């Protein structure tokens, strides 16, 4: 009996000795041994393949092949926008609230936030449709869909809308063709509203000269009404389609727009 008690005491001492060498859990342990979080694919995709480096047709085909990439792109885009103190789309929404009778074409509408927050009739266009109200298309050739006649598509009529909006959506290398299409669908005296990232129009950092850009737009057949540089994140440009258009079309010198690369955080 004495020998058995002695063996038990020895085993207890051995176990106690082992436990003394085991690290005790602490609040910092999970931080030290925590696996690094995987990189957000939307951030990587938006940096390695920005829409501003492809044409509208190429981007349309790109997202048709894999629609999930559109979701990744927009999630990265929305994440960056969430850090802005003010959203340009909200300024445009407020501008339209006093002009609710105007028909709007929203080029590059994203989740159709503009259409959902105004009383205006809005045609919403983007490369991919994630909402029944959004028409997926190349913005150099916008069209409407007749939901009654078995989704029959037809080109949006010339001189049929009062306002064309580009809210952070001049992303394609062929962006001048987007503006040409906006000119086609706008009525005489119709409004063209452009909101863009400020750095894209800062010549000191490789951006386009805003005056040269405005001149190109006016050469297309618009009159410059207002340039708003008051926000530190984006600029707002307001144009109106000239009532009398020149019959002579001169070649327009469009400045190159700086690619819009979203920063990783």
Secondary structure, 3 states (H helix, E strand, C coil): CHHHHHHHHHHHHHHHHHHHCCCCCCCCHHHHHCCCCCCCHHHHHHHHCCHHHCCHHHHHHHHHHCCHHHHHHHHHHHHHHCCCCCCHHHHHHHHHHCCCCCCEEEECCCCCHHHHCCCCCEEEEECCCCCCCEEECCCCCCEEEECCCCCEEEECCCCCEEEEEEECCCCCCCHHHHHHHHHHHEEEEEEEEEEEEHHHHCHHHCCCCHHHHHHHHHHHCEEEEEEECCCCCEEEEEEEECCCCCCCCCCCCCCCCCCCCCCCC
